[in-house]
Amino acid sequence: MRIRSTGPAGAAGPAATAALALCLALPATALAKGKADADKGDAPESAEAAPKLAASLEFLLGLGSTFETEPDGGDVVESDGKATLGIVPGFDKMLGRNFGIGGEYMFVWAGSDEKGAPDERSLIMSPHLRARMTFPIWQGLSFDGLLGLGPTIWVGNDKAAKGEPTRDTRFGWSLRFNFGAGWKFNDSVAAFTAVGYYTTTTYGDDYTLNLNTVPVSLGLRSSF
């Protein structure tokens, strides 16, 4: 025998069931919405992309410069050099927040300080492929390191005496590295300073010429 309730209590049965289902559904819906909002809110922070490209302009002063001249089959003759001056535009493709690869073009003016040497410095150009590392230290302060390697061009100096190897344009290779610190003003602009080592060597005309210097640099970097 089946008993069917038709009174007020019986009519409240379906309503109570619907209310119970709604009460159970609301927390689940709110929980899902809260998780979605949290994921959405965390996305910019967790997925914050590193700058894809950084361009820099660097000014350097080379201290303790020395020239080495080695005739074919002869002994190396070393001479003191004037303070080396330089400008280095460059760029880096950032592969992460701490490492990037790129290129630079060094314009360096160097000259011998020996008696009889030209008063004007000779222009040396060094296009480099380079790798750069940067690691945060504290707030906007970071540690920077750089290594560059590539060919070199010693532009001929018509002020040099005839027969001097620096009178004609020469070709060779060059390398530089430095370590220093950077200070980030905002997400786009940073200043940096570094100290390092730069060497460039050329061959030809029965002479091998080499320049070594310890550059101190100061520059600005912009990230895009």
C-alpha positions, 0 to 999 in steps of 0.5 A: 500500500502506498501512502501519498501526502497531500497536505502542507507538509507533503507539499513542502517535500519537493521545495525542501529537496530543492532548497537542500540541493541549492545549499549544497551547490552554492558552496561548490560554486563559490569554491570553484569561482574563488579558485578561478579568481585566485588563479587569474589573480596569480597569473600575472605574478607567476607568469611575469615575463622577463624583458625580451630585449635589452639595449645598452650604451656603455662608456669605458676608460682603460687603465694600465694599457700596454702595447706588445709588438712582436716581429716575426722571429723576433722578441716581444717589445712592450710599451706603455699605453695612454689611457684607453677611451671607448664607447660600446653600444650593445643589445641582449636577447634575454633567455630568462630573467638572469641570462641573455645573449646578444652583440656589441660594437666596441669603439676604442681609442688607444695609443702608445705613450712611448717617445716618438709615438703619434699624439693621436690615438688610433681607432680600434673597432671590435664587434662582439658576440656576448653573453650577459648574466645578471642576478638580483642582490637587494631590491633594485641592486644586481650583480652583472657579468659579461663575456664578449668575443669576436673580430677586431679592426685596427684602423690605420693611423696616418699620423704614425711614421712610415714603416710603423705597423699601426699606419695601415689597417689591420685585422685580428681578434679581441675578447673582453669580460667584466664584472660589476653591479647594476641599479634598476630605477624602474622596469625599463631603465637601469644604470650599471658600472663594471671593471674588467679586461680587454685584449685585442691582437692583430696580425700581418706585415711581419708584425703581431700587435697586441693591446691589453687594458683594464677598462672601468665602465659606466653605462645605461641599459633599457629593457623592452 
